[in-house]
């Protein structure tokens, strides 16, 4: 522990005085422009947010369609099943009690999507804002 403290102290002593007193670490503007990385992360966060929201609505529509027993040969129904079944199948494998009669897999997937939107997308957006 003493080695770690002495290492941190030596690093802080090597820093220029203005970075410690101002509270802001100066950015290196040579090489890759930081604003490009910031814009890239902000764009990725927005795209992920849209994709997660769209997939969540597709899961909800699929769950609602299961109540009315739609035509399985309908192309829209086939598309919804083909895009949601791989993920729902994997979630069902980990859920105990599949003979209950209620499919909890869509609820679990929606909760995971909400967590990812709150954690991942928000974190990417915050990192992008800090880089500006």
NORHUJO-V567168 format. One line per field, one symbol per residue. ss: DSSP state (@ for helix, = for strand, . for the rest). psi: psi as a letter, one per 40 degrees, with the letter a starting at -180 (. if undefined). burial: + if it has 24 or more other C-alpha atoms within 12 Angstrom, else -. A space follows every 50 residues. Layout:
BEGIN
ss: ???
psi: ???
burial: ???
END
This chain:
BEGIN
ss: .@@@@@@@@@@@@@..@@@@@@...........@@@@@@@@@@@@@@@@@ @@@@@@@@@@@@@@@@@@......@@@@@@@@@@@@@@@@@@@@...... ....@@@@@@@@@@@@@@@@@@@@@@@@@@@.
psi: dddddddddddddeiidddddeehhiiheibhhddddddddddddddddd dddddddddddddddedegiheehdddddddddddddddddddehifeed ehheddddddddddddddcddddddddddde.
burial: ----------------------------------------++--+--++- -++-++-++++++-------------+--++--+--++------------ --++++--++--++--+--++--++-++----
END
